[in-house]
Amino acid sequence: MTARWRITHEDDVARIAPARGPARMDLAVHAAWDVPAPRVEGLSRRRFRVEHARQIRQDLWRALQRTRGFVPVVEVMTDHSGEGAQGDGAVDAGAEAGAVRVMVTAGGRIDAPQAPRAAMEETVHALLSNPENRRRWRRHAARRARPRPGDAL
């Protein structure tokens, strides 16, 4: 059985894209939100991003699976400067003090010429804006990103 999804992690950005074909973003919706830092302390930042991306991709696919020619691509980046752990200590103006900023680009490749682009963008925006989805994604990512026995610090 071959892998259906390729997970890459470069420059603190986790990307989930199809294993075959280009990882194009013909459709892209951006969103950002804050996660309280105490809820992500001690977690693997890399796994936290990858698990966020995995859950968002699954929900994105469920929402748009009937759209012919759509192949989801999700990128997740986190900014931990709000917790004072990295960088020059500057906090993003949109971030709460002591919070981790999660920045997502969700969309994907559209291979069908007559795809309802506006409706698709609305659907993706609604998916990313839903606070219940964000809580579920955060809980799942935090659970999966906990340190495991034998992990290097």
SEROTOR-130047 format. One line per 3 residues: number of its first residue (from 0); their letters; for each residue x, y, z of N, C-alpha, C, O. Coordinates in pm, whole numbers, m for minus. Example, Ala and Ser with C-alpha at 12.3 -4.5 7.8 and 13.67 -1.06 7.14 Angstrom:
<sites>
0	AS	1319:m569:780:1230:m450:780:1320:m330:780:1424:m332:846 | 1285:m225:708:1367:m106:714:1290:3:787:1341:114:804 $
</sites>
This chain:
<sites>
0	MTA	84:m118:0:0:0:0:89:124:0:180:136:82 | 63:216:m91:144:336:m99:81:448:m17:m39:450:7 | 165:539:25:117:652:104:31:742:15:65:766:m101 $
3	RWR	m78:791:70:m167:879:m6:m137:1026:22:m174:1114:m56 | m69:1052:135:m41:1190:175:106:1205:209:166:1117:270 | 162:1317:170:300:1348:200:301:1457:308:239:1562:292 $
6	ITH	371:1430:416:383:1527:525:525:1581:522:622:1506:535 | 536:1712:504:667:1775:503:672:1878:615:569:1931:658 | 792:1905:661:810:2000:770:936:2079:741:1047:2030:761 $
9	EDD	918:2202:693:1032:2287:659:1012:2424:720:901:2477:718 | 1117:2481:774:1113:2617:830:995:2637:925:927:2738:918 | 973:2541:1011:865:2548:1110:725:2555:1049:633:2608:1110 $
12	VAR	711:2502:929:579:2493:864:553:2346:834:632:2281:766 | 441:2295:884:401:2158:852:305:2164:734:212:2245:733 | 328:2079:634:242:2076:517:197:1933:490:277:1840:491 $
15	IAP	67:1918:467:13:1790:424:m42:1810:284:m128:1895:261 | 8:1730:192:m29:1741:52:m40:1600:m7:6:1504:55 | m100:1587:m125:m108:1454:m185:30:1398:m214:123:1472:m248 $
18	ARG	43:1267:m200:173:1203:m223:211:1210:m370:330:1213:m403 | 112:1211:m457:141:1219:m601:87:1350:m654:m17:1400:m610 | 158:1404:m748:115:1528:m810:164:1648:m733:216:1636:m622 $
21	PAR	149:1765:m792:200:1887:m728:112:1930:m611:m8:1904:m608 | 175:1996:m514:102:2048:m397:64:2193:m425:112:2285:m359 | m23:2212:m523:m65:2347:m562:m172:2400:m469:m250:2324:m411 $
24	MDL	m175:2533:m455:m279:2601:m377:m358:2689:m473:m344:2811:m471 | m442:2627:m556:m529:2705:m644:m634:2779:m562:m681:2886:m600 | m669:2721:m450:m763:2780:m355:m690:2788:m222:m637:2687:m175 $
27	AVH	m687:2906:m160:m617:2921:m32:m693:3017:58:m727:3128:18 | m720:2971:179:m785:3054:281:m692:3055:401:m643:2951:445 | m667:3174:455:m575:3190:567:m654:3220:694:m756:3289:689 $
30	AAW	m607:3167:805:m668:3195:935:m559:3187:1041:m458:3119:1024 | m582:3257:1152:m489:3253:1264:m567:3266:1393:m667:3338:1400 | m521:3195:1495:m584:3204:1626:m481:3174:1733:m373:3122:1705 $
33	DVP	m516:3208:1856:m426:3189:1968:m465:3067:2050:m582:3035:2067 | m362:2999:2101:m379:2887:2192:m306:2925:2321:m189:2962:2315 | m372:2917:2436:m303:2952:2561:m176:2869:2578:m179:2747:2565 $
36	APR	m65:2936:2607:65:2869:2619:67:2756:2721:129:2653:2694 | 1:2768:2839:7:2656:2933:m47:2525:2875:m12:2417:2922 | m132:2535:2775:m189:2413:2716:m95:2347:2616:m120:2234:2574 $
39	VEG	12:2416:2577:106:2357:2482:246:2342:2539:338:2300:2468 | 265:2377:2666:396:2361:2728:437:2215:2732:356:2127:2761 | 563:2190:2701:616:2054:2707:581:1967:2588:618:1850:2585 $
42	LSR	510:2021:2490:471:1943:2374:576:1956:2264:649:2055:2257 | 582:1856:2179:666:1863:2061:601:1962:1964:490:1939:1916 | 669:2072:1936:613:2174:1848:590:2119:1708:490:2149:1643 $
45	RRF	683:2038:1663:670:1978:1529:546:1890:1520:467:1903:1427 | 529:1801:1618:411:1713:1615:282:1791:1635:179:1756:1578 | 288:1898:1715:171:1982:1737:124:2041:1603:4:2042:1575 $
48	RVE	218:2089:1520:183:2145:1389:132:2036:1294:32:2054:1226 | 203:1924:1291:165:1816:1199:25:1763:1233:m55:1739:1143 | m4:1745:1361:m136:1692:1399:m246:1793:1373:m358:1755:1336 $
51	HAR	m217:1921:1390:m315:2024:1352:m344:2011:1202:m460:2007:1160 | m238:2004:1122:m254:1996:976:m332:1871:937:m417:1876:848 | m303:1760:1002:m372:1634:969:m523:1645:997:m604:1604:914 $
54	QIR	m559:1699:1111:m700:1711:1146:m773:1810:1055:m887:1786:1014 | m708:1921:1024:m770:2020:935:m788:1961:796:m892:1982:733 | m688:1888:747:m701:1824:616:m817:1727:612:m891:1724:514 $
57	QDL	m834:1648:718:m946:1554:721:m1080:1627:718:m1170:1588:644 | m1093:1732:798:m1219:1807:799:m1242:1879:667:m1355:1888:620 | m1135:1930:607:m1145:1998:478:m1192:1899:372:m1279:1931:290 $
60	WRA	m1135:1780:373:m1176:1677:277:m1322:1639:297:m1396:1626:199 | m1365:1622:421:m1505:1588:447:m1600:1696:396:m1707:1666:343 | m1560:1822:412:m1645:1933:372:m1653:1949:220:m1756:1992:167 $
63	LQR	m1546:1914:149:m1541:1939:4:m1524:1813:m80:m1488:1823:m197 | m1548:1697:m24:m1521:1574:m98:m1611:1554:m220:m1576:1480:m311 | m1725:1619:m221:m1815:1606:m337:m1781:1706:m448:m1845:1707:m553 $
66	TRG	m1682:1789:m424:m1639:1886:m525:m1541:1818:m617:m1431:1779:m577 | m1582:1803:m741:m1500:1730:m837:m1366:1801:m860:m1361:1922:m880 | m1258:1723:m858:m1126:1773:m889:m1054:1844:m775:m948:1903:m797 $
69	FVP	m1110:1839:m653:m1045:1907:m542:m952:1812:m468:m991:1700:m434 | m829:1859:m442:m730:1783:m366:m678:1875:m256:m612:1974:m287 | m706:1845:m128:m669:1937:m20:m519:1944:7:m445:1846:m7 $
72	VVE	m477:2065:47:m341:2092:92:m354:2183:213:m428:2282:208 | m283:2152:321:m291:2233:442:m150:2262:492:m64:2174:495 | m128:2388:531:m2:2429:593:m33:2489:729:m127:2568:743 $
75	VMT	46:2451:830:29:2504:965:163:2554:1015:265:2485:1003 | 161:2673:1070:280:2734:1129:242:2782:1269:128:2824:1290 | 335:2776:1363:308:2829:1496:413:2932:1532:529:2922:1493 $
78	DHS	369:3032:1608:458:3138:1656:456:3131:1808:355:3161:1870 | 567:3091:1866:577:3074:2010:637:3196:2079:669:3191:2198 | 653:3306:2007:716:3423:2067:631:3482:2179:683:3552:2265 $
81	GEG	501:3456:2178:413:3506:2284:444:3446:2419:414:3506:2522 | 505:3327:2421:540:3266:2549:683:3303:2590:732:3257:2693 | 748:3385:2509:883:3431:2544:989:3325:2526:1099:3340:2579 $
84	AQG	959:3219:2453:1053:3109:2441:1152:3127:2327:1259:3068:2329 | 1116:3209:2228:1203:3221:2112:1214:3365:2069:1140:3451:2117 | 1305:3390:1980:1313:3519:1914:1350:3631:2010:1411:3609:2115 $
87	DGA	1311:3752:1971:1347:3870:2049:1245:3902:2156:1254:4006:2221 | 1148:3814:2176:1048:3835:2280:933:3923:2235:842:3951:2313 | 935:3969:2109:826:4052:2059:702:3967:2041:708:3858:1984 $
90	VDA	591:4017:2088:465:3945:2076:389:4001:1959:379:4123:1943 | 335:3913:1875:253:3955:1762:139:4042:1813:77:4011:1914 | 112:4152:1743:8:4245:1788:m127:4178:1800:m209:4218:1882 $
93	GAE	m152:4074:1718:m281:4006:1724:m285:3893:1825:m390:3833:1847 | m173:3863:1888:m166:3750:1979:m188:3794:2124:m150:3904:2163 | m249:3707:2200:m265:3732:2342:m130:3708:2410:m51:3626:2364 $
96	AGA	m105:3781:2520:19:3761:2595:21:3618:2648:m79:3568:2699 | 135:3552:2635:148:3415:2685:75:3313:2599:43:3205:2647 | 48:3347:2472:m24:3255:2385:66:3211:2270:165:3276:2238 $
99	VRV	29:3099:2211:95:3049:2092:1:3079:1976:m118:3048:1981 | 54:3140:1872:m26:3176:1755:m19:3062:1655:89:3020:1616 | m135:3012:1615:m145:2906:1513:m192:2973:1384:m298:3036:1381 $
102	MVT	m112:2960:1278:m145:3021:1150:m163:2910:1046:m74:2826:1028 | m277:2911:979:m314:2803:888:m344:2858:750:m408:2962:735 | m297:2787:649:m340:2810:512:m401:2679:466:m333:2576:458 $
105	AGG	m529:2682:435:m600:2562:392:m661:2587:256:m714:2694:228 | m653:2488:173:m708:2498:38:m663:2378:m39:m669:2265:10 | m618:2402:m160:m567:2290:m236:m575:2310:m385:m602:2418:m437 $
108	RID	m551:2199:m452:m549:2196:m598:m691:2175:m648:m767:2096:m592 | m725:2246:m754:m856:2229:m819:m830:2188:m963:m779:2267:m1043 | m864:2064:m996:m838:2013:m1130:m959:2028:m1222:m947:2008:m1343 $
111	APQ	m1075:2063:m1167:m1196:2079:m1248:m1210:2225:m1292:m1200:2315:m1209 | m1234:2248:m1421:m1243:2386:m1469:m1367:2461:m1419:m1364:2584:m1411 | m1473:2392:m1387:m1598:2457:m1347:m1624:2448:m1198:m1740:2447:m1157 $
114	APR	m1521:2442:m1116:m1538:2430:m971:m1600:2558:m914:m1565:2668:m958 | m1692:2545:m819:m1756:2662:m757:m1663:2729:m656:m1680:2713:m535 | m1567:2803:m705:m1459:2859:m623:m1510:2943:m506:m1462:2925:m394 $
117	AAM	m1605:3033:m528:m1655:3120:m420:m1720:3038:m309:m1697:3064:m191 | m1799:2940:m347:m1864:2855:m247:m1761:2772:m171:m1775:2749:m51 | m1659:2727:m240:m1553:2650:m175:m1479:2737:m74:m1451:2692:37 $
120	EET	m1447:2861:m112:m1378:2952:m20:m1463:2979:104:m1411:2983:216 | m1593:2997:85:m1683:3017:199:m1681:2897:292:m1676:2912:414 | m1685:2779:235:m1686:2656:314:m1556:2643:395:m1560:2610:513 $
123	VHA	m1443:2669:332:m1314:2659:400:m1304:2765:510:m1257:2738:620 | m1350:2887:479:m1347:2994:578:m1433:2958:699:m1392:2977:813 | m1552:2905:675:m1641:2864:785:m1577:2752:867:m1588:2752:990 $
126	LLS	m1513:2659:802:m1446:2549:870:m1336:2601:963:m1327:2561:1079 | m1252:2692:911:m1140:2744:989:m1185:2841:1098:m1116:2857:1198 | m1298:2905:1080:m1347:3005:1176:m1426:2944:1291:m1451:3012:1390 $
129	NPE	m1465:2820:1279:m1549:2755:1380:m1469:2730:1508:m1373:2653:1507 | m1509:2796:1621:m1432:2778:1745:m1434:2634:1798:m1337:2591:1861 | m1540:2561:1773:m1546:2422:1820:m1444:2337:1743:m1379:2250:1801 $
132	NRR	m1431:2360:1613:m1329:2289:1535:m1190:2319:1589:m1108:2229:1607 | m1164:2447:1615:m1033:2486:1665:m1002:2419:1798:m889:2375:1819 | m1099:2411:1888:m1078:2343:2017:m1049:2194:1996:m959:2139:2059 $
135	RWR	m1125:2131:1908:m1104:1988:1881:m967:1965:1819:m897:1872:1859 | m928:2049:1723:m795:2035:1662:m686:2052:1765:m590:1975:1766 | m700:2151:1853:m599:2177:1956:m589:2059:2053:m479:2015:2087 $
138	RHA	m704:2008:2097:m702:1895:2191:m635:1774:2128:m553:1708:2192 | m670:1744:2004:m611:1629:1936:m460:1648:1919:m382:1558:1948 | m421:1767:1873:m278:1792:1850:m200:1786:1980:m90:1732:1983 $
141	ARR	m257:1841:2088:m188:1838:2217:m174:1695:2268:m70:1658:2322 | m278:1615:2250:m273:1475:2295:m166:1398:2218:m92:1319:2276 | m158:1421:2087:m62:1348:2005:81:1400:2016:177:1329:1985 $
144	ARP	96:1526:2062:229:1587:2067:295:1575:2204:404:1627:2224 | 231:1506:2296:293:1486:2427:422:1408:2411:434:1323:2322 | 519:1436:2496:646:1361:2487:621:1211:2510:543:1171:2596 $
147	RPG	689:1133:2431:678:987:2443:804:934:2508:910:996:2499 | 795:820:2573:917:762:2632:1024:743:2525:998:689:2418 | 1144:789:2557:1255:775:2464:1274:893:2372:1372:897:2298 $
150	DAL	1181:992:2376:1197:1112:2293:1316:1193:2343:1338:1206:2464 | 1393:1246:2249:1503:1335:2284:1446:1470:2319:1349:1516:2258 | 1506:1535:2418:1457:1667:2459:1508:1776:2372:1476:1892:2394 $
</sites>
